[in-house]
Amino acid sequence: MNTNIKRFGLSSLAVAVLSGLAGVQATAQEADEAAAIEEVVVKVSRLKGTASAVIEERKNQAFVADILGAEQISRTGDSDAAAALRRVTGLTLVDGKFIYVRGLGERYSSTTLNGASVPSPDPTRTVIPLDLFPSSIIESLSVQKSYSPSMQAHFGGGNVDIRLKSIPSQLVFNIAGNIGGNTDNSSNGLTYEGGGDDWYGIDDGTREAPAALRQLWRNFDALGELSQADNRAIAADLYKDYDPQSEDPDPDVGLDLTLGNRFDAGDFRYGFLTALSYDNEWQVSEEYEGQDFVLRPDGSFDLVRGFDDVVSTEHSVKWSGMFNFGVEYLRDHKLDFSSIILHDTKDQIKDKLGNTNNVLLSDGLRVRDSEVTYEERELIVNQLRGTHTFPELNFLGIDWMYSDSRSNRYAPGNISTRYILADENEDGVFDLENESSLRNATTASRYTFQNLDDDAENVFVNVSLPLTFDTTEVELKAGANYIEKTRQAFARRIDVNTLAFNGLDLSGFEMNEILTDDVVLNQPLNGSEQIIRDTSVAGDDYLSAQKIDAYYFEADVFFDNTWRLSGGVRWEDFRQVVAPLDPATGQFDLPAEPTVEDLAALAFQEDDVFGALALTYILDETMQFRASYGETTIRPDIREVAPATYIDPLTEFPIGGTPSVRSTKVKNYDLRWEWYLDTGENLSVGLFYKDMTDPIESVQSPAQDGPPLIRIANAEEGEVYGVEVEFMKDFAFIHNIWGDFMGGIGNDIFLSGNVTLSDSEIQIDTQKVVEQTGVSTSITNPTRRMTGHSEYVVNLNLGYDHPNGNHTVNLAYNVFGERIIIPGIDDKDDSYEQPFHSLDLVYTFYPTFSTQLKFKVQNLLDEEKEIEFDNTLLRSETRGIGFDVQFKWEFD
């Protein structure tokens, strides 16, 4: 086997390897518009009116699903898909990006866009971060919680389908602008040169690696083999003006534009919709980052390594564009083309004070780390979809889609620099300007340059045939789904070695003032020492590819308008290859003469049949009972099976992949009772149980001088079970009791919400984990809850609609129970993220029929994000109280 293949030349080869290893329907069709009828004016509350459509869709689903409509999202003021989904029963939001369904981590959920698979710009996960999708382009969010054969077999907690807005029924032209801020942004803001004016969210080239360094990487030339003069020249070209400066953040601003229309031309109907969105926001936070602790005799813990004083400022810029075009023929045939671009830039600077095992406060010393994190994430999706109905063939239906999408994560010039503070006058105060010096070490500062390209193609076709008998209606469905994904990841680490300088005074608190170009180019060096070193390791670069071929058959049967039986089977062939590369050579990171076992460790292949069955008993038009069963699988993420280490952005801990991780087999059970009243009120109660074999979990290995290493491993078995309650209730009973004395106020107040109570348990065999990962560990709790699982989730929405329709108020509350973030070792308990009580208020005023003014206040309780173990604070972050004012004009 030829292992001397240049980087990024494997995409086609990887797909070929996958092919050799084996040797969803689209979104619901729009309902036809009814013929023109006499105009009837119906007065209905905004909440009931907007909820009725999604309630009706949920009611008619064969399998258990929850649906959130655009107007419901607007009422709660959520700005993106991730924030909106935390309102759905049993869903919790992690890191502002990832959704946990029924307490199962993001790996146990899947996400589709208009029913199609899309790639992820996150280098640590294959699941797409949902904060990419602004709420302004979302028509609805569907969360299917019981498995159906038309879905991908990778299913645990549920599937989230993001449905984007489609062709309107009439002229739509909306303009909305907003301005806001945060109470934490009033002071202590930080910025750096080149970091404060990026209002468009695209790097101007300042941060990227010098051209000479990029040429070395392309040629696989070693930085250490350069002459000192050439090494100096590249070091001088590195951008160094990342030193933090105090600056109050600007206000948050945003703008949304929507334009669309539909036209009739004989037997044809065509239309378009275009939408643009822009948001520029700031967030100042005070944080605490613990890493290692020592146990006191009284059982409490003291921080010995970490940062107890952290100031962070994050500047985010998001912009998106969407264009849809559709054409219909005789209402029976429809073609839709959609093109979407989403761009999200995060620019964060942190100034951190703390201590390490070697730099002790008792010795009058402190460490100060200055960190800059800059990344651009982009997703581009093009989709062509067709739906066809053939009345002459007993209304045979065919729908299909071709989706071509690509994502990119560009992270140039991220940097971390360490300074040492010495309390020389022993007054207990560390003077930044007079008692600070740049660390004298081989890694005084570290640059990281990263790029990730992810591509996905998805083709599917579904065929349905309705059949009618005496008292029985049958719909037969069959389809095929083909998915092909490739990923190319690139990462480099460049360390600044201050030990290379001979006699250099490192005093100061700004690297750009200490290591000036003159110093870098002319300061005497120690022997043959080099100023910058490439410390990239094997696995920082990797290539991967994935192919899924799937076919399914499903039947949906109605008996006497009382019983509904739905079910079927799906066969899925899954192939994946992950190939870590040696960044110094561009070769596969394999032995000189790889064995069959070495090559097999790169590939993962399995095929299986997955079945599902759902039974619905319809008592009457208002009440029904559901039961369902499904068998599914959860496959490990790409990076989790790569033999390399990466940094998790949530905990900032290193995570080591394990090639031998096995897929999880899941048996899914659901029971649900639903009650829908004519008034729009509703109540549902559901029970769920999941039995898992080989659940994929995180375990911790002992740390040396740095954060602990997290490994991916299989537990022996696991289970998740719980109850979900959802309701919407108006207060009309107040009027019924008090009559005209209270007026009609009760009819205009609504309370909706949901509560999920659940538990989970996994059993880990420590010895098997050690054998699987090859790393010694001492797990504190071999039997525990699953990582990320919350025992309760509560969502409440109290709404008021003024009788004249000019005012609406919504108070939204969300809280989740504590959940394990980092499993404990060496008798230290697991680390739990603490409950976050989110209380948001949205008031909307409609001055005219075509205008609205919205006031939004988020995190009214001024809650902080906290992670604790054994009643000891491990991490914390302030979020402040956010506020926003939006004006929207809808042109007729």
C-alpha positions in Angstrom: 0.0 0.0 0.0 1.3 3.4 -0.9 1.2 5.5 2.2 3.0 8.5 0.8 -0.1 10.4 -0.4 -0.1 14.2 -0.1 -2.6 15.8 2.3 -6.1 16.3 1.0 -5.6 14.1 -2.0 -7.7 11.3 -0.5 -11.3 12.4 -0.9 -12.0 10.3 -3.9 -9.8 7.5 -2.7 -11.5 7.4 0.7 -14.9 7.1 -1.0 -13.5 4.3 -3.1 -12.2 2.5 0.0 -15.6 2.9 1.6 -17.3 1.5 -1.4 -15.0 -1.6 -1.3 -15.6 -2.3 2.3 -19.1 -3.6 1.7 -17.5 -5.7 -1.4 -36.8 10.5 5.0 -38.7 11.4 3.6 -38.6 15.1 2.6 -40.5 17.7 4.4 -44.3 17.5 4.3 -45.9 18.8 1.1 -47.8 22.0 1.4 -51.5 21.6 1.5 -53.4 22.7 -1.6 -55.0 26.1 -1.3 -58.7 26.1 -1.1 -60.9 27.7 -3.7 -61.9 31.3 -3.0 -64.9 31.5 -0.6 -66.8 34.2 1.0 -64.6 36.2 3.4 -65.2 35.3 7.0 -63.6 37.2 9.9 -62.7 35.0 12.8 -61.4 36.5 16.0 -58.8 34.1 17.6 -55.9 34.7 19.9 -52.4 34.8 18.4 -51.3 31.9 20.6 -54.1 29.6 19.7 -54.1 30.6 16.1 -50.4 30.0 15.6 -50.3 26.8 17.6 -53.3 25.1 15.9 -51.4 24.2 12.7 -48.5 22.6 14.4 -50.8 20.8 16.9 -52.8 19.4 14.0 -49.6 18.1 12.3 -48.4 16.5 15.5 -51.8 14.9 16.0 -51.7 13.3 12.5 -48.2 12.0 12.7 -48.0 8.2 12.8 -45.0 8.3 15.1 -44.5 10.4 18.2 -43.2 13.9 17.3 -43.1 17.5 18.7 -43.3 20.5 16.4 -42.5 24.1 17.0 -43.8 26.7 14.6 -42.3 30.0 13.5 -44.8 32.1 15.4 -44.2 30.1 18.6 -40.4 30.8 18.2 -41.2 34.5 17.7 -43.2 34.7 20.9 -40.3 33.4 23.0 -37.8 35.7 21.3 -35.3 33.0 20.5 -32.8 34.1 17.9 -31.7 30.7 16.5 -32.7 27.1 16.2 -30.7 25.9 19.2 -32.3 28.4 21.6 -35.8 27.7 20.3 -35.5 23.9 20.6 -34.9 24.0 24.4 -38.6 24.9 24.6 -39.5 21.4 23.2 -40.5 18.7 25.6 -37.5 16.8 27.0 -34.9 18.9 25.1 -31.9 20.6 26.8 -29.4 23.0 25.2 -25.6 22.4 25.8 -22.9 25.0 25.0 -25.5 27.1 23.2 -25.2 24.8 20.1 -26.1 21.2 20.7 -29.5 19.7 21.7 -29.8 16.8 24.1 -33.1 14.8 23.5 -34.5 13.0 26.5 -31.2 13.4 28.4 -29.1 11.7 25.7 -26.0 13.5 24.5 -25.7 15.1 21.0 -24.2 11.9 19.6 -27.6 10.2 20.3 -29.5 12.7 18.1 -29.4 13.5 14.4 -30.2 16.7 12.5 -31.6 17.2 9.0 -32.3 20.2 6.9 -35.6 19.9 5.0 -35.2 16.2 5.5 -31.6 16.0 4.1 -28.3 15.3 5.8 -25.9 18.2 6.0 -22.2 18.5 7.1 -20.9 19.9 10.3 -18.3 22.7 10.6 -17.4 21.5 14.1 -14.0 19.7 14.1 -14.9 17.7 17.2 -18.4 16.4 16.1 -20.3 15.3 13.1 -23.6 16.6 14.4 -24.3 20.1 13.2 -24.3 23.0 15.7 -27.8 24.4 15.7 -26.9 27.9 16.6 -26.0 28.4 12.9 -29.6 28.7 11.9 -31.3 32.1 12.5 -34.9 31.9 13.6 -35.9 34.4 10.9 -35.5 31.7 8.1 -37.2 28.9 10.0 -40.7 27.8 9.2 -40.9 25.0 11.9 -38.8 22.6 13.9 -39.8 19.0 14.1 -38.5 16.6 16.7 -39.4 13.0 16.0 -38.9 11.0 19.2 -40.1 7.5 18.1 -38.3 5.8 15.2 -39.8 5.3 11.8 -38.1 3.3 9.0 -38.1 6.3 6.6 -35.5 7.9 8.9 -31.8 7.2 9.3 -31.1 4.3 11.6 -28.7 6.5 13.6 -31.4 7.4 16.2 -31.3 7.5 19.9 -33.1 10.4 21.6 -34.7 11.8 18.4 -34.3 13.4 15.1 -34.4 17.2 14.6 -35.6 18.4 11.2 -35.1 22.1 10.5 -37.7 23.2 8.0 -36.9 26.5 6.3 -39.4 28.9 5.0 -40.8 28.2 1.5 -42.7 29.9 -1.2 -45.3 32.3 0.2 -49.0 32.3 -0.9 -48.9 36.1 -1.6 -46.6 39.1 -1.7 -44.3 39.2 1.3 -41.9 42.1 2.0 -40.6 42.5 5.6 -37.9 44.7 7.1 -36.9 44.3 10.7 -34.1 46.0 12.7 -33.0 45.5 16.3 -30.6 47.0 18.8 -29.7 45.6 22.2 -27.1 44.8 24.7 -26.2 43.1 28.0 -25.8 44.3 31.6 -22.4 42.6 31.8 -21.2 44.6 28.7 -21.3 47.9 30.6 -17.6 47.6 31.7 -14.6 45.3 31.7 -14.8 44.7 28.0 -11.6 43.5 26.2 -10.4 43.8 22.6 -7.2 43.7 20.6 -5.8 45.3 17.6 -7.4 43.9 14.5 -10.2 42.3 16.5 -12.6 45.1 17.1 -13.6 46.2 13.6 -14.6 42.9 12.0 -18.2 43.8 11.7 -18.5 41.7 8.5 -17.2 38.6 10.2 -14.4 37.8 7.7 -10.7 37.8 8.5 -8.7 40.3 6.4 -5.6 38.1 6.4 -4.0 39.7 9.5 -4.4 36.5 11.6 -3.4 33.9 9.0 0.0 32.2 9.0 2.8 34.0 7.1 3.2 33.1 3.5 6.6 31.5 4.0 5.2 29.3 6.8 2.3 28.2 4.6 4.7 27.3 1.8 6.7 25.1 4.2 3.4 23.3 5.1 2.6 22.7 1.5 6.0 21.3 0.8 6.1 19.3 4.1 9.4 21.0 4.9 10.3 21.0 8.6 10.4 24.4 10.3 13.3 23.1 12.5 15.5 22.5 9.5 15.6 26.2 8.5 18.5 28.4 9.2 18.2 30.7 12.2 17.9 33.6 9.9 14.9 32.1 8.0 13.4 31.0 11.3 13.7 34.5 12.6 12.1 36.0 9.5 9.0 33.8 9.8 8.8 34.5 13.6 8.9 38.2 12.9 6.1 37.8 10.3 3.8 36.2 12.8 1.0 38.6 13.9 1.7 39.4 17.6 -0.5 42.3 18.4 -3.0 40.2 20.3 -2.5 41.9 23.7 -5.8 42.7 25.5 -7.0 46.3 25.7 -9.9 47.6 27.7 -12.8 48.8 25.6 -16.5 48.9 26.2 -18.4 46.8 23.7 -20.7 48.4 21.1 -24.5 47.8 21.2 -25.8 44.6 19.6 -27.4 45.3 16.2 -29.3 43.2 13.7 -31.2 43.4 10.4 -33.6 41.1 8.6 -35.1 41.4 5.1 -37.6 39.1 3.5 -39.1 39.4 0.0 -41.3 36.8 -1.8 -44.3 36.4 -4.0 -46.3 33.8 -5.9 -47.8 34.1 -9.4 -50.3 32.2 -11.5 -49.8 31.6 -15.3 -52.5 29.2 -16.7 -51.8 25.7 -15.4 -48.6 26.8 -13.8 -47.9 28.6 -10.6 -44.5 29.8 -9.6 -43.0 31.9 -6.8 -39.9 32.8 -4.9 -38.7 33.8 -1.5 -35.4 35.4 -0.5 -34.3 36.3 3.1 -31.3 38.0 4.5 -30.2 38.2 8.1 -27.4 39.9 10.0 -26.5 40.0 13.7 -23.6 41.7 15.5 -23.4 40.8 19.2 -21.1 41.1 22.2 -20.9 39.2 25.4 -18.6 40.1 28.4 -18.3 37.4 31.1 -16.5 36.8 34.3 -15.3 33.2 34.6 -13.7 30.6 36.9 -11.7 27.7 35.4 -10.6 25.0 37.8 -8.4 22.1 36.7 -6.9 20.3 39.6 -7.8 20.2 43.3 -6.3 18.8 46.6 -8.4 17.1 49.2 -8.4 18.7 52.7 -8.7 16.6 55.9 -12.2 17.9 56.4 -13.3 16.5 53.0 -13.4 19.8 51.1 -11.2 20.7 48.1 -8.7 23.4 47.4 -7.8 24.7 43.9 -4.1 23.9 43.1 -4.2 24.4 39.3 -6.6 26.6 37.4 -7.7 30.2 36.9 -9.8 32.0 39.6 -10.0 35.4 37.9 -11.0 35.3 34.2 -12.5 38.1 32.1 -13.8 37.2 28.7 -15.2 39.2 25.8 -16.8 37.4 22.8 -17.7 39.2 19.6 -20.0 37.2 17.3 -21.1 38.2 13.8 -23.8 36.1 12.0 -25.1 36.6 8.6 -27.2 34.4 6.3 -28.9 34.4 2.9 -31.6 32.2 1.6 -33.2 32.0 -1.9 -36.1 29.6 -2.8 -37.7 29.2 -6.2 -40.6 26.9 -6.9 -42.9 26.0 -9.8 -46.2 24.0 -9.8 -48.1 22.3 -12.6 -51.8 21.6 -12.1 -51.2 21.3 -8.3 -49.9 17.7 -9.0 -46.3 18.4 -9.8 -44.0 20.7 -7.9 -40.3 21.5 -8.2 -38.4 23.6 -5.5 -34.9 24.9 -5.6 -33.3 26.2 -2.4 -29.9 27.8 -1.8 -28.8 28.8 1.7 -25.6 30.3 3.1 -25.0 30.6 6.8 -21.9 32.4 8.2 -21.0 32.6 11.9 -17.8 34.3 13.3 -16.7 34.0 16.9 -13.9 36.3 18.1 -13.1 35.9 21.8 -10.3 37.2 24.0 -9.7 36.1 27.6 -7.4 37.5 30.3 -6.9 34.8 33.0 -5.2 34.9 36.4 -4.4 31.7 38.3 -1.8 29.2 39.5 -0.3 25.9 38.5 1.4 23.1 40.4 4.8 24.8 39.9 3.7 28.5 40.1 2.2 28.8 43.6 0.4 31.6 45.3 2.2 30.7 48.6 5.5 31.6 46.8 4.1 35.0 45.8 3.6 33.9 42.2 0.7 33.9 39.7 0.3 33.0 36.1 -1.5 35.1 33.6 -2.7 33.7 30.4 -3.9 35.8 27.5 -6.0 33.8 25.0 -7.5 34.7 21.6 -9.9 32.4 19.8 -11.1 33.3 16.4 -13.1 31.1 14.1 -15.4 31.4 11.1 -18.0 28.7 10.4 -19.9 28.6 7.2 -22.5 26.3 5.7 -23.7 26.4 2.1 -26.6 24.2 1.0 -28.2 23.7 -2.4 -31.3 21.5 -2.6 -33.5 20.5 -5.5 -36.8 18.8 -4.5 -39.7 17.4 -6.4 -43.1 16.2 -5.4 -45.4 14.4 -7.9 -48.9 13.0 -7.6 -50.5 10.9 -10.4 -54.3 10.8 -10.0 -54.6 8.4 -13.0 -52.4 5.9 -11.1 -54.6 5.8 -8.0 -52.9 8.9 -6.7 -49.5 7.4 -6.6 -47.0 9.9 -5.0 -43.3 10.3 -5.6 -41.1 12.8 -3.8 -37.3 13.1 -4.2 -34.5 15.4 -3.3 -30.9 16.1 -4.3 -28.9 18.0 -1.6 -25.4 19.2 -2.1 -23.9 20.9 0.9 -20.5 21.9 2.3 -19.3 23.4 5.5 -16.0 25.0 6.5 -14.4 26.1 9.8 -11.5 28.5 9.4 -9.6 29.3 12.6 -6.4 31.3 11.8 -4.0 32.6 14.4 -5.6 31.5 17.7 -3.0 32.2 20.4 -2.4 31.6 24.0 0.4 33.5 25.8 1.6 33.0 29.4 3.1 35.5 31.8 4.5 35.1 35.3 3.5 37.7 38.0 5.7 38.0 41.1 4.6 39.9 44.2 8.1 41.4 44.6 7.1 43.9 47.3 5.1 41.3 49.2 2.0 43.5 49.5 -0.4 40.8 48.3 -1.2 42.8 45.2 0.1 41.7 41.8 1.1 44.8 39.8 0.5 43.9 36.1 2.7 46.6 34.7 5.7 46.4 37.1 5.7 42.8 38.3 5.0 40.8 35.1 7.2 39.1 32.6 6.8 36.8 29.6 7.3 33.2 30.5 10.8 31.9 29.9 10.0 28.6 28.3 9.9 26.6 25.1 6.2 27.4 24.9 5.9 30.9 26.1 3.2 31.4 23.5 1.3 29.0 21.2 -0.4 29.7 17.9 -2.8 27.3 16.3 -4.0 27.4 12.7 -6.9 25.2 11.7 -9.1 24.6 8.7 -11.9 22.0 8.2 -13.8 21.2 5.0 -16.8 19.0 5.2 -18.9 18.0 2.2 -22.1 16.0 1.9 -24.3 14.8 -0.9 -27.7 13.3 -0.2 -30.1 11.8 -2.7 -33.4 10.2 -1.7 -36.6 9.1 -3.3 -39.9 8.0 -1.7 -42.9 6.4 -3.3 -46.3 6.2 -1.7 -49.5 4.4 -2.9 -52.8 4.9 -1.1 -55.3 2.1 -1.3 -58.9 2.1 0.0 -61.1 -0.9 1.0 -64.5 -1.1 2.7 -63.5 0.2 6.1 -59.8 0.2 5.7 -57.4 2.7 4.3 -53.8 1.7 3.5 -50.8 3.7 2.4 -47.7 1.8 1.2 -44.4 3.5 1.2 -41.0 2.6 0.0 -37.8 4.6 -0.6 -34.0 4.7 -1.0 -31.5 7.1 0.6 -27.9 7.6 -0.4 -25.5 9.7 1.7 -21.9 10.5 0.9 -19.7 12.6 3.2 -16.0 13.6 3.1 -14.0 15.6 5.6 -10.5 17.2 5.3 -9.0 18.6 8.5 -5.9 20.6 8.9 -4.2 21.9 12.1 -0.8 23.3 13.0 0.7 24.4 16.4 3.5 26.9 16.4 5.3 27.5 19.7 7.3 30.6 20.6 10.5 29.6 22.4 11.8 32.4 24.7 14.6 30.2 25.9 16.2 30.7 22.5 17.1 34.3 23.4 20.4 35.1 25.1 20.1 37.8 27.8 16.7 39.1 26.7 14.8 41.0 29.3 11.3 39.5 29.3 9.7 42.0 31.7 6.4 43.4 30.6 2.8 42.4 30.1 2.4 42.7 26.3 4.1 40.2 24.0 4.1 42.6 21.1 6.1 45.1 23.2 8.5 42.5 24.5 9.1 40.5 21.3 9.3 43.3 18.9 10.4 42.7 15.3 13.9 44.2 16.2 14.2 41.7 19.1 13.1 38.7 17.0 15.4 39.6 14.1 18.5 40.8 16.0 18.6 39.6 19.6 21.5 37.2 20.2 20.4 33.5 20.4 21.6 30.6 22.5 23.6 28.3 20.3 21.5 26.8 17.6 18.1 27.4 19.3 15.2 28.3 17.1 12.7 31.0 18.1 9.6 29.2 16.7 8.9 25.4 16.7 6.3 23.4 14.9 4.8 21.1 17.6 2.0 19.6 15.5 1.4 15.9 16.2 0.1 13.0 14.1 -3.7 13.2 14.0 -3.9 17.0 13.9 -4.4 16.4 10.1 -6.9 13.7 9.1 -9.1 12.6 6.2 -12.4 10.8 6.5 -15.2 9.6 4.4 -18.6 8.1 5.0 -21.2 6.4 2.8 -24.7 5.2 3.7 -26.9 3.2 1.3 -30.4 2.6 2.7 -33.7 1.1 1.5 -36.9 1.0 3.4 -40.5 -0.3 3.2 -43.3 1.1 5.4 -47.1 0.5 5.6 -49.7 2.8 7.2 -53.1 1.2 7.8 -56.4 2.7 9.2 -59.1 0.4 10.5 -62.7 1.8 10.9 -61.3 5.3 11.6 -60.4 3.9 15.0 -57.1 2.0 14.8 -54.0 3.0 13.0 -51.1 0.6 12.5 -47.8 1.9 11.0 -44.5 0.1 10.6 -41.8 -1.3 8.4 -38.2 -2.2 8.0 -35.0 -0.4 6.9 -31.8 -2.0 5.6 -28.8 0.3 6.0 -25.2 -0.3 4.9 -22.8 2.1 6.7 -19.1 2.5 5.8 -16.6 4.9 7.2 -12.8 5.4 7.1 -10.7 7.8 9.2 -7.1 8.3 8.2 -4.9 10.4 10.5 -1.9 12.0 8.8 1.6 12.9 9.9 1.8 16.7 9.5 5.6 16.5 8.9 5.3 14.2 5.9 1.7 14.2 4.6 1.7 10.4 4.9 -0.8 8.3 6.7 0.2 7.9 10.3 0.9 4.2 9.9 3.9 1.9 10.5 6.3 1.6 7.6 4.8 -1.8 6.8 1.2 -1.6 8.0 -0.5 -4.9 9.0 -4.0 -5.9 8.2 -4.9 -4.9 11.8 -3.4 -1.4 11.3 -5.5 -0.8 8.2 -8.6 -2.3 9.7 -8.3 0.2 12.6 -9.0 3.0 10.1 -12.2 1.5 8.7 -15.6 0.9 10.1 -18.3 -1.0 8.3 -21.7 -2.5 9.4 -25.0 -3.3 7.8 -28.2 -4.3 9.5 -32.0 -4.3 9.3 -33.9 -2.0 11.6 -37.6 -2.3 12.3 -40.3 -0.1 13.8 -44.0 -0.5 14.7 -46.5 2.1 15.9 -50.1 1.6 17.0 -52.6 4.4 17.5 -56.1 4.1 19.0 -58.4 7.0 18.1 -61.1 7.2 20.8 -62.7 10.2 19.2 -61.8 13.4 17.4 -60.2 14.8 20.6 -58.4 11.9 22.2 -56.0 9.2 21.0 -53.5 6.7 22.5 -50.1 5.8 20.9 -47.6 2.9 21.4 -44.4 2.4 19.4 -41.3 0.2 19.3 -38.2 0.7 17.2 -34.7 -0.8 16.9 -31.9 1.6 16.0 -28.1 2.2 16.4 -25.8 4.9 17.5 -22.4 5.0 15.7 -19.4 6.8 17.1 -18.4 10.2 15.7 -15.5 10.4 13.2 -13.0 11.9 15.7 -14.0 9.4 18.4 -12.6 6.5 16.4 -9.5 8.3 15.2 -6.3 7.4 17.1 -5.5 11.1 17.9 -6.2 13.7 20.6 -8.3 16.8 20.1 -9.6 19.6 22.4 -13.3 19.6 23.3 -14.6 23.2 23.0 -17.1 22.7 25.8 -14.7 21.7 28.6 -11.4 22.6 26.9 -10.1 19.2 28.0 -8.2 16.9 25.5 -10.2 14.0 24.2 -8.5 10.9 22.9 -10.1 8.8 20.2 -10.5 5.0 20.5 -10.5 3.1 17.2 -12.1 0.0 18.9 -15.3 1.8 20.0 -18.4 -0.2 19.0 -21.8 1.0 17.9 -24.6 1.2 20.4 -27.7 -0.9 19.9 -30.9 0.8 21.1 -34.4 -0.6 21.7 -36.9 2.3 21.8 -40.3 2.0 23.6 -43.0 4.8 23.7 -46.5 5.2 25.1 -48.5 8.4 24.8 -51.9 9.7 25.5 -53.1 12.9 23.7 -56.1 15.1 24.3 -56.9 17.9 22.0 -59.9 20.2 22.8 -61.9 22.3 20.3 -60.9 25.4 22.2 -57.2 24.8 21.2 -56.2 23.6 24.7 -54.4 20.3 24.8 -52.8 17.8 27.2 -50.5 14.9 26.5 -48.7 12.4 28.8 -46.0 10.1 27.4 -43.8 7.3 28.8 -40.5 6.3 27.2 -37.9 3.6 27.8 -34.6 3.0 26.0 -32.6 -0.2 26.4 -29.0 0.2 25.2 -26.2 -2.3 24.6 -22.6 -0.9 24.5 -23.6 2.7 25.1 -20.8 5.1 24.1 -19.5 7.2 27.1 -16.7 9.4 28.2 -14.2 8.4 30.9 -11.4 10.4 32.5 -7.7 9.5 32.8 -5.4 10.9 35.5 -3.9 14.3 34.6 -0.2 15.1 34.7 0.6 18.9 34.4 -2.5 20.0 32.6 -6.2 19.3 32.1 -7.3 15.6 32.4 -7.5 13.4 29.3 -11.0 12.2 28.4 -11.3 8.9 26.5 -14.2 7.5 24.5 -15.2 4.0 25.5 -18.1 1.6 25.6 -20.1 0.9 28.8 -21.6 -2.6 29.2 -25.2 -1.6 29.1 -27.5 1.3 29.8 -31.1 2.5 30.1 -33.1 5.7 30.0 -36.7 6.0 31.1 -39.1 8.8 32.0 -42.4 10.5 31.6 -43.3 13.6 29.5 -46.2 15.9 30.1 -47.2 18.7 27.8 -50.1 21.1 28.0 -51.7 24.4 26.9 -54.5 25.9 29.0 -56.4 29.2 28.8 -57.9 31.0 31.8 -61.5 31.2 30.5 -62.6 29.5 33.7 -62.0 32.8 35.4 -64.7 34.4 33.3 -66.9 31.4 33.8 -66.6 31.8 37.6 -66.7 35.5 38.0 -68.7 36.4 35.0 -68.8 40.0 33.7 -67.2 41.2 36.9 -63.8 40.1 35.6 -64.6 41.1 32.0 -63.2 38.7 29.4 -59.6 38.7 30.7 -59.5 35.0 31.3 -59.9 34.2 27.6 -56.8 36.2 26.7 -54.3 34.5 29.2 -52.7 31.2 28.4 -50.3 28.9 30.1 -48.4 26.3 28.0 -45.5 24.2 28.9 -44.0 20.8 29.4 -42.3 18.8 32.1 -40.0 15.8 31.6 -39.0 13.6 34.6 -36.5 10.8 33.7 -33.6 8.8 34.9 -30.8 6.8 33.3 -28.2 4.3 34.3 -25.1 2.9 32.7 -22.7 0.2 34.0 -19.0 0.5 33.2 -16.5 -2.3 33.5 -13.3 -0.5 34.4 -11.0 -3.4 33.3 -12.6 -3.6 29.9 -12.3 0.2 29.5 -8.6 0.0 30.3 -8.2 -2.8 27.7 -10.2 -0.9 25.1 -8.5 2.5 25.5 -5.0 1.4 26.6 -5.0 4.0 29.3 -5.1 3.4 33.1 -8.1 4.9 34.9 -9.8 4.6 38.2 -13.5 5.4 37.7 -15.2 6.7 40.8 -18.8 5.7 39.8 -18.8 2.6 37.5 -22.6 2.7 37.8 -24.0 6.2 37.2 -26.3 8.3 35.1 -25.3 8.9 31.5 -23.2 11.9 30.6 -25.4 14.9 29.9 -28.6 13.4 31.3 -30.9 15.7 33.4 -33.4 14.1 35.7 -35.9 16.9 34.9 -36.6 19.5 32.3 -39.3 22.2 32.8 -40.6 24.7 30.2 -43.4 27.1 31.0 -44.8 29.9 28.9 -47.3 32.4 30.3 -48.9 34.4 27.5 -51.3 37.3 27.2 -53.0 38.6 24.1 -54.9 41.8 24.4 -58.5 41.6 23.1 -57.9 44.3 20.5 -54.9 42.4 19.1 -52.4 45.2 19.6 -50.4 43.8 22.5 -49.0 40.4 23.4 -46.8 39.4 26.3 -44.9 36.2 26.8 -43.0 35.1 29.9 -40.9 32.0 29.2 -39.2 29.9 31.8 -36.8 27.0 31.2 -34.7 24.9 33.7 -32.9 21.6 33.4 -31.7 19.3 36.3 -28.0 18.9 37.0 -26.1 16.8 34.4 -22.8 15.1 34.3 -20.2 16.9 32.2 -17.0 15.2 33.3 -17.0 11.7 34.9 -15.0 11.5 38.1 -11.9 9.4 38.9 -9.7 8.7 41.9 -12.6 9.0 44.3 -13.5 12.4 43.1 -17.2 12.6 42.3 -18.5 13.3 38.8 -18.6 17.0 37.7 -22.2 18.3 37.2 -23.4 21.2 35.3 -25.8 23.0 37.7 -29.4 23.9 36.8 -29.8 27.1 34.9 -33.0 29.0 35.5 -33.8 30.9 32.3 -36.5 33.5 32.5 -37.2 35.5 29.4 -39.8 38.3 28.8 -41.1 39.3 25.4 -43.6 42.1 24.8 -44.9 42.9 21.3 -46.8 46.0 20.3 -48.7 46.2 17.0 -49.1 50.0 16.3 -50.7 49.2 12.9 -51.7 46.2 10.9 -48.3 46.1 9.2 -45.9 47.1 11.9 -44.7 45.6 15.2 -42.4 46.7 18.0 -40.9 44.0 20.2 -39.1 44.3 23.5 -37.1 41.3 24.7 -35.4 40.7 28.0 -33.4 37.5 28.5 -32.0 35.8 31.6 -34.1 38.1 33.9 -32.8 36.2 37.0 -29.1 37.0 36.0 -28.2 33.3 36.3 -24.6 32.0 35.9 -23.5 28.8 34.3 -21.8 26.6 36.9 -20.1 23.1 37.0 -19.5 21.5 40.4 -18.1 18.3 41.9 -18.4 17.4 45.6 -20.0 20.8 46.3 -16.8 22.4 44.9 -16.9 24.9 42.0 -15.1 23.6 38.9 -16.2 26.1 36.3 -18.5 29.2 36.2 -19.4 31.9 33.7 -21.6 34.9 34.1 -24.2 35.6 31.3 -25.7 38.9 32.3 -29.2 40.1 31.5 -29.7 40.6 27.8 -32.1 43.2 26.3 -33.2 43.9 22.8 -35.6 46.2 20.9 -36.9 45.2 17.4 -39.0 47.1 14.9 -40.6 45.2 12.0 -42.4 46.6 9.0 -44.5 44.3 6.8 -45.2 45.9 3.4 -48.5 45.0 1.7 
